[in-house]
Amino acid sequence: MKLFGKEYNEKNKHITYHIFGFKISKKDKLAIAQEENNYLRSVINYIGTDKIPPASGELRQWQLELLDLMKEFDKVCRDNNVQYWLEFGTLLGAIRHKGFIPWDDDIDTSMMKSDSEKILPILKEHFKNSDFIVRERAVTMNNFQIRIRHKDYNMGLDIFQVYNYPHNEFTPEFKNNLTNKIINARKVFDDNHKTKFMTEEEIKQAQKDICRLHNELIAPVDCESSNILIHGIDYPYLKSEYVINSDLIFPLKEAEFEGCNFLIPNKPEEYAATLWKNWKDMPATTMNCEHYFENYKSTVGEEK
């Protein structure tokens, strides 16, 4: 006879405790919470995720400050004939909520590599005497996307660089092979540049290495336009979409976002479907969407 013990029944999600020969069975609290979460998600998905109300309180104030930054970024790009488009969660917010996803806390954009090279010095000059800095690599992570970041806390706007790939035939097999080629090139780069903190000189050398590896292992950086766009070695997320059919992105068009008009891909819903299979539905958890916002302006001095 078991005096003390605990068993877990995977099938019915019950925990059975053995205490002096007695059995006490109860449902796992985590399983109960998961069931409640799944039920809530199913209700929201039935009603429509676009019906979720906007954020409130401090998170909403954070989003409105990001909106001001986005409007400033948009103006600088338009004044200098540079094209960008809303990307990832920010794009999803535009097409699903006409603004921020209620739990989102940063802004994602993309632009072609040639445009990013043109706008980078302009952005640095524009924000030189402001509350923002323009950096090309995260201090504590090996991420090389451009980020316009508040000097005092972790509010920011990311600019991901996109490249033309000199090939026109877009097949699933080709896409998989090219994706693996990009991922392997990124791993080579990471093996060569493991330092978390880099001096300005080391950052410049790393960027030269990005260009070299891109040319050697993927394709010439300055190749002419084609039907295929890719995220390159400077793209930090190994599990996201690397290879894009260009007609999903171009020609760009405008869409409403928080009462403003910003640029988005040509076929936003079709593009969103390549990023998230069920992009219209509530995600299983919003925790993965929380990048920087914990308590408003509590990330002073931190960098990601």
N, C-alpha and C positions, 0 to 999 in steps of 0.2 A: 504494500500500500504506500502510495506517495504521500508524505507529510506536507511537503511544499513543492510546488512546481508550477509551470506555466506552459500551455500549449496554444499554438495559433492555428486555426482552421482557415486555410487560404480560400476554400470554396465559399464559406458563408461569412468570412471576415470577422469571426468571433475569437476572443481570447478566453481560454478556460484556465482558471486558477485552481490549484489543488492545495487545500489547507486542512490539515488533520483529517484527511479522508473525505472532506466535503469538496464538491465541485461548484465553482461559481463561474458562470459563463456570461460574458457581456460583449457587446459589439465594440470593436476597436474604434476609439475616438477619431483616429486619423481616417478610417474608412467612412465614418459618419460624416466627417467634414468634407471628404471627397465626394460623397453622394450629394450632399447639400450644394457643393460647388458645381457639380455636373448638372443638377436640377436647375440652378440659377442660370447657368450658361445656356441650357436648352430653352428656358423661358426667354432670355434675352435674344437668342438666335431666332426664336419664333416671332417675337415682336419686331426684331430688326436691330442690329448693332448701331445703325445710324440714329436710332431713337435714344441712345444713351445720352444723358445730359452732359454738358461740358464740365470740366474740372471746376472746383471752387476753392476758396481760401488761398493759402499760400502757393499751392501748386498752380492755380490759375494766374496769380500775380507773376509767378516765374514764367509762365507761358506768354503772358502779355509783354514781358520784357524781351523774350525771345522774338516775338512778333516785331517789335520795334527794330531789333537787330536785322531780321529778315528783310524788312522794308528798306533799311539802309543798304544792305547787301544788294538787293534787287536794283536799287537806283544806281549804284556804282557800276553794276554789270551793264545795265541798259545804256548808261551814259558813255560807256566804252565799247559798245557793240560786242559784248561777250554774252554768249548763251549759257545758261545753266538750266537744270530742271530739278524739281522736287524729287526726292528719292526716298526709298524705304518707308519707315514709319510716317514721315512727313507727307509723302505721296499718298499713303494709305489714308491718312487723316483728311487729305484734300478730297479724295474721291468718295470716302465713306461718311465723313462728318462735316465736310466743307470747312475744316479747321483742324486743330490739334486732336489727335486721339486723346480721350479724356485722361489717360494716365501717362501720356508721353511727356518728356522733359528735355528734349533737345531738337535740333533741326538738322536734317540730312539733305544735302544737295549733291548733284554730280555735274561735271562738265568735261568737255574734251580736253585732252592733255595740252593741246596748243593754246586753248583758251585759258587754262589754269596758269600756264607760263606767262601769258600776257597780263592776267589780272593780278597775279601775286604781288609784284612790286607796287601796283596801284593800291591794292588793299593795305599793304604795309604803310604806305604813305598816308592813306586816308585815315587809318585808325591810330596814327603815330601819337597823337596827343589826346587820345580818348581813354575810356575805361577798359578798352579791349586790346588784346595783343593778337598778332597773326603768327602762328607757329606752323612749322612743316613736319614736326615729329613730336609725339607725346613724350613727356619727360620720363615716365615710369613704364612705358610700354613701347614695343618696337613697331609703332603705327606711324605711317608716313603720309596719311591724308592731311590736307591743309585744314586747320581749325582756327576759327575766329573765337577767342576765348576771353571771358571777363577776367580782369587782372586779379580780382579778389575772391571769386568763387567759381564753381565749375559750370557756369552757363556758357553754352557755345553753339556754333554752327559749323558743321563739317562739310568739306568739299572733297568728294571722291573723284579721282581722275580716271577718265575713260579713254581707251586707245582704239584706233582703227586696226583691224587685222586684215592683211592682204590675201583675202580668200572670199569667194562669193557663194560657194555651195554650203548650205546649212542643213546638215543631217544630224540625227541623234548620235550616230557613231562619231562623226567629226566633232561634235560638241563635247562628248565625253573625253575624247583624246586630247583636245585642246585644253579642257578644264584640268586634266591631270598634268599636262605640260606646265600650266601656270602654277599649280599647287607645288609641283616639284621645284620649279624655279624659286618660288617663295621660300621653300625649305632650305635651298642652297644659300639664299640670302641670309636667312635667320641664323644658319650655322656660322656664317662669316661675320655676323654683326649681333652678338649676343648681349653686348653692354646695354644695361638699362639706362644709365645716364650717359649722354654723349655731349662732348664739346661741340661748338659750332663747326670746327674743322672736321670733326668726326662725322657730323651730320652731312656735310658737303661731300665727304668721301663716300659715305653710304649711298647718297643719292646718285653719285657717279656709278657706283656698283649696281644700283637698280637699273640704270640705263644700259650698262654693259651686259648684264644678265638678260635683260629684256631682249636686246639685240641678238645675243648668242643663243638663248634657249627658247625664245617665243617668236618674236618677229621684230623687224626694224621699228623703232619708236616713231620715226617720221614717215611711215608709209602712207600712201594715198588712201583716201576714203574707200570704203567697200560696204558690202551688205552685212558685215559682222563687226560688232563692237566687243571689247573685252575690258574687264578690270585686270590690272596688271599686278606686278610684284609689290607695288606700293599699297595695294588693297589688303587690309589686314585680316579679313574674315575668311577662313579656309572653308567654311561650310555654306557660304552664300553663293549667289548666282554670279558666275564669271563671264559666261559667253552669252551675248545678247544679239538678237536679230535687230539690225539697225532700224527697220521700218516700225518697230515698236516704239522707238524713241523719236525719230525725226519724220516729218517736221514737227517741231515743238508747238504747243498751243497753250492757251491760258486757262486757268481754272480758279474758282473762288477759294480763298483760304482765309478764314477769319475776316471776311468782308473786304479783302484785298484780292487783286489778280496777280498770280504768280505763274511761272512757266512750268508745265508738266509734260511728260511724254505724249507722243501722238496717240498711242493706244493704251491709255493708263490701266484700264481694267484687264486687258489681255496681258500687259506687262506684270501687273500685280499678281496674276495667276501663276506666272513663272517663279515668283518669289514665295508665295504662300498658296498652297493648294486650296484652302478654304478661307480666302482673305475676307470674305463677307462675315464670317463667324467670329464670335468672341473667342480669344485664345484660351488655351487650357489654364494658363496662369498669366497674370500681368506682371509678375515679378521680373521676368526676363526683359520687360520693357522699361524698367526703372534704371536709368543709367546714372544719374547724378543727383536727383532730387530726393533728399531724406527729410531734413528740416530746412526750411528756406534759408539760403545763404549760410548753411552750416559747414560747407566744404571749403572754407577759406584756406587758401594756401595749398590745397591739394591739386593734383593734376592726374588726368587719365589720358 
